[in-house]
């Protein structure tokens, strides 16, 4: 495999009862053949395979690689390079948002995948021949998909677009977990700094305990409990016994003491050190403007054959509508050329959306405004 121009890679894993994914199978293919590697086999040494993954002369091709890369980063201590994600490439090439592997196989190869063993327990041994064939199919079809998408990227000259998207996926910071940043992944309905400060501390405690015990976060403590405690912190440790969702006796356990200490850390955090409120999020957007931006985004993406999600998500549009000066990716580079400058012109009243009797919607110039560089 070290001599290949590229290899296609996929993994099978379990994560139901652990914090870290348990690697159960690795599938890999090059132009000459495909292989299934059993990382659970007694005495197996994967160092030679990891050497291939580190070989910068061999392109590693994945589909929707985020979870695969989390596994390899933990196992290898670094990320494979260079990489090509066919899901991202398909979005750049106009196949739609977050297009699935099965859909790509059907559209590009014209074949149907056998998904009868999709939900199998890959940790059970021995694996059946049917399981192995299913697993290897995921990397054999990927070869043709990669070659097709690579050719389209070269023809459309959109290779740099893909490179820009891959930068985030290949950044070490994407896979290095900072427990004190995890609170931002919880959906909160408040911008009160003190509540957010407590939430930051107790969420960090949960993350650190989940890592230490190799347990899923939800088994350590559910988000609902964290939100309740951050909004209504108990005055003393015995107050934990009145919190719905905590086990009886939790207050008398070592974990209960650690959790209460985290609560107190949030309560006692200096005002200057509390999480800052995102003013753009705090300022409500005008719903009609957000709706207009959604329509504009859809129109522009249809015209340029690119997936909307690559350019902006709903939160981006809400922030843009609420505070137009907010710095967003859609204001730079190719995103600006495709959508950003149109969006800013729409917000400024220089462009409008018009519908005809057939229901077709068009972007039109508003009289009295000079936007010839766009239309």
N, C-alpha and C positions, 0 to 999 in steps of 0.2 A: 504493500500500500504506500510505502514511502516514495515509490517511483511514479505514482499516479499524478495526473494533472489535477484531478479533484476526486474526492470521495463523498458519498452520501452517508449520512449518519442519523440514527434514531435510537431512542432508548425506551425501555419499558420499566416502570418503577411503581412503588407503592408509597403512599403518604398518609393513609387513613389514621394511623395510630402513632406517628412520629412527627417531630418537628422537621427533621431533614428527610428528604426523599431516600428511600432504599432502592439502590440500583439493582435491578433484577435481570436485565438483558440489554445487550448492546448489539445493534444491527449496523452493518457497514457494507458498502459496495463500491467497487470501481468499475471501469469499463470491462474488466475481465470476469467478474463474478461477484457474488454476495455471500456474506458470512454472518452467523449469529454467534456472539461471544457470551459465554455464561460467567458473569462475575461472581456467582454464588458457588461455582465449582470448587471443590476442596483443593487447596494448594495453588490455585491459578494466580499467575503474575500478570497484571495488566500494564506493566511499565512499557513494554514494547508498543502497545497500542497507544498509550499516552504520548510516547515519542512521536508517533505519526500525527497526533492531534496538535503537537507543538511545532511540527515541521512547517515552516512558513512558505515552503515551495508547493505545498498541497492545499488546495482550497477545500474547506470543510462545508458541505452543503447540508442544511437542516430545513425543516418546515416548522414554523412557529417555535423557535429555538429557546425561548426564555427559560422554560423549566429544565430543558436539557443542559443549558449552560450553568444553571444553578448547581446541578449535580456535578458536572465536570469541574467547576470552580472549587467545590468542596473536595473532590477526589484528587485533583491535580495541583491545587493551589494557584492555578492560573487559568486563563481562558484559552480555548483553541483559537488558532489564527493561521491564515485569514479565514473569514467566514462569509457565507452567502445564505440568507434566509429567503426561501421561496415564497413564504406568505407575504413578507414585506415587498419583495420584488413583484409579486402578482398585484399588489395594491398600486404600485408605481405604474404598472402596465395596464391598469384599467379593468382588472378582474373583480373589483368590488372590495368592500371593507372586510378585513379579517377573513379572507376566503379560506375555507377548509381544505384539507389535503384531498379528501374524497372528491370534492368539487373540481379541483384542479386536475386530478387524474382523469375524471370524466371529460372535462373540457379539452384537455391537451392530448391525452393518450386515447380517449374514446373508450376506456375500459371501466368496468364496475369492480369496486373492491369488495372482498368478502369480509364483512365486519361482525361475523357471528362470534368471534372470540375477543371482541373489543374489551369486554368487562371481565376478563379472566383474572385470576389471581396469579400474577407472574412470579410469585415467590415459591409456588408449589413445584416440587420436582418429583418425577421427571416431567419435562414438557412434552406434549404430544407433537406428532409430526404436523398436525393441522395448525397448532399454535406457532410453530417455527416458520411454517410457510407464510402464515398471516403476518408475522413479524418482519420477515425478510421482504415481503411485498412492499412494505413501507419505504424501503430504500431502493428497490429495483425500479419502481415507477418514478422515483424522485430524480433519477438520472435524466430521463427524457424531459421532465418538467424543467429541470435546471438548464439544460441546453436550449430549450425553447425560450425561456424567459431571458437568458443571457443574450441570445440573438436579438430579441425584441428591444432589450435595453441598449444594445449597441446601435441598432437601427434608429431608435428614437432619440439617441444621445441623452438618455435619462440615467445613465450610470451614476453620475454624481448625486442624483436624488437618492438613490439607494444607499450610496456611501454615507450620506448624511444621516439617514435613518439607522444604519448599522452602527454608527458611532455610539449611540445610546446603548444599544444591546451589547456592545463590546467594551463598555466602560466598566472598570472594576467597581466603581462606586454604585453601580446598579445592583451588585450582588453582595457588597459589604453592608451588612445590616447595622444601622445605628439605632439601638433601642430607644434613644431619646427623640428619634424622628418618627417612630411608629405611630404616635398619637394622631398624626396627620392623615392616617389611612382610615380613621374611624369617623363615621358620619356624625357630625355634631350640629346642633341647632342653636348654638350660642357663640358669641364672640367675646364673652366676658373673660378677661385675662386670667383671673384667679381660678376660675373653673378649668380653663385650658391648662393652667400651670399644674393643677392637681392631676388632671388627666394625663399630662406628659409624664409625670413621675410614676404613676401607678401602671401606665401602659409600658413604660420602660422596665418596671419590675416584672410584669407578666412576660415580656419578651425574654429577659435574662433568665427567668425561671424555666420557660419553655425550652430554651437552648440548653440549659444545664441538665434538665430532665429528659431531653429529646422527646418532648410531648407537643401535640398541636396546641396552638394558642387557646383555642376554644375550650380545651380540656383543663387548662390552668384557670382561666376565668373568661366568661363571655363578655362581649362588648357591652351588652346591656347593663351588666353589673358595674363595669368601669364608668359608664356614663352616669349611672345613679349615684355612685359614691363621689364622683368628682363634683356633681351638682349639690349633693347633700352629705358632706364628709362627717363621719361620726366624731363626737367630741372626745371619746376615749375608746380604747380597744374593745371594750365590751359592747359598744355600739355596733360592731360588725355582726353581732348575732341577730340584729333586726333587719339586716340587708337581705332582701329576697335574692336568691340565686347562690348564696354562700352556704356551705355545708354546716350543719350543727357542730359546734365545737371548733370551728375555724379560728375563732379569736384566741383559743388556747393553744394553737399549734405554732410551730416555729414559722411556718409560712404566713400565718395570721399576723405575727409580730412584724415580720418583714413588710407585709402589705401595709400595716398601720404606719410603720416608719416612713414608707413611701408617701402615704397620704399626708403625714405631717411635714415632710419635705416640701410638698406642693403648697401646703397651707402657709409655711414659713418662708417661701421664696420671696426675695425682695421684689418690689413692684417693677424695678428696672430690668429684672431678669425674667419676667413672665413672657410667654409667647406673644409676639406682636400680632395685632389684628390686621388682616389683609383688607385695606380700605376698599379695594376694588370689589372684594366679595361682600363687604358690609353694605355697599351702596347698591340698592336694587336696580336692576336694568328695566327698561321699558319693554314689557313683553312683546308688543307689536314689532319693535325694532329687531328683537331677537328672532322672531318669526320671519321677518324679511331677510335677515342675514342667512337663515337656514335655507330659504328658497334660492337666494343668490348663490350660496355655496353649491347647492345641488345643480343649478344651471351651469355654473362655470366648470364643475367637475365632469358633467356630461359632455360639455364642449371640448374639454381637454383630455378626456378619457383617463382620469385618475381617481382613486378612491377618496371620498371626502374626509375620512378619518385621518388620512395622512396630512391634510392641510390644517384642519381645526376640529375640535370637539365642541360639544354644547357649552361646556364651561368657558372655553376660549371665546365663543360668540357672546356669552352673557357678560364676560369681563369687558369685551370690546364695546358692547352696547352701553354698559354702565359707565365705564371710564375709557373713552377712546384713546387716551394717551398711554394706556397700559402697554408695557413691552411684551409682545407675543411673537412666537415663531412665524406666524402668518404675515408679519410685517417685514420679513427679510427674505432675500434670495428668491428662489423659484416660486415659493408660496406667495410672495408678494406679487409677483408678475401674474400668477394665475388667479389669485383671489384677493389678496390684501389690498391692493390699490383700488379695486372695485368696491370692496367693503367700506373703505374710508370715504370714497366718493358718495356711496349710498348714505352713509351716516351724515355727511355734510350737506345732503340735499342736492348733490350734483347729478346723481343718477336716480332712476326710478324703475319699478317693475311694472310692466304693462301686459294685459291679457287680451287676446282677441276672442271672437265669437266661438272659435273651436277649442278654446281652453289653453291655447299655447301661450306661454309666458316669455316675455323678452325683456332684456335690459335696455333701457332707453335713456338718452340724455335729457336732462331738464333744461328747458329754454332759459337762456341767459347765463348758463354756466359753460365754461370752456373745459371740456374733458376729451378733446379730440385724440389725445395720446392713448386713451383707453378704448373708445368706440370708433 
